[in-house]
Amino acid sequence: MTQPIRIEGLRTPHPSRLPPDHPFHDEIMAAHLAACENGDMGYVDPGTGLFAMTALYLASRPCCDRGCRHCPYVGAPERQTDL
């Protein structure tokens, strides 16, 4: 069974993971977009120098619940159960 994702989560991280007022927000979003366009699995965070995985890469894997910045599963609607 696949997990539901937030479609907008493929482009924009959930605000709990990257608030709009984060000091490096624009640089992070530009690095994320470039990595996605290049088909890279991630990018180097401009503030910390750490590797961050892209939402597209994370969507190809099940959620690991480790707090990934671009996790497309955060805030997704719960899957309905068939009765």
N, C-alpha and C positions, 0 to 999 in steps of 0.2 A: 504494500500500500504506500502511495506517495503522500508526502506531507503537503498541505496547502501553503502557498506562498502569497505574499503581498505583491501584486504586479508592480505597483509603484516602487516597491522595495528593490527592484532590479536596477532602478536609476537613483533613488534617493534613500539613504539609510533612515531607519526609524529614529525620530528625534531623541529617544532615550539612549541611542548609541552614538549619535553625532548631532548635538544640538545646533540649531542654526547660528547661534552666537559663539560657537567655538572659535578660538582665535585663528585657527588654520582651516576653517571650513571651506573657503573657496579654493585653496591650494589642494586640499584633500579631494574635493569633488573633481577638480581638473585632473589630478593624478588618477583617480578612479576611472573617469571617462576615457582617458588616454589608454589605460590598461585594458579596459573593455573593448575599445575600438581595435586594439592591437591583438586581441585574443590572448592576452597574458592572464595568468591565474592570480596576479596581484601586483602590488606596487609598493615602493618604499614610502612610508609615512613622512611627510615633509617636516613634521614637528618633532617626532621621536626617533626617526631613522629605522623604525621597526617595519617588518613586512606585514602588509595587510592584504587579505584575499578579497577579490572582487565578488560582487553579488552574483554575477553570472557563474563564476566558478563554484561558489557556495550552493547555488541552486542545483548544481549537478550532483550534490552529495546530500545525504540526510543531515538534519540539524544535529550538532554536537553539544549544544547548550553550554558553550564556552564563552559566550559574550562577544562574538565576532561583530565588528563594526558594521559591516555591510550584509549581515544576515537577512536574507529575504523572508525568513520564516517568522521573524518578530512582528507581532501585531496582525498576523494572518487570521482570518476567521476560522473558527473551529470546524472541522469536517463533520458534516451531518451523518448520522448513522441511519442506515436503512432499517425500517422495522418490518 
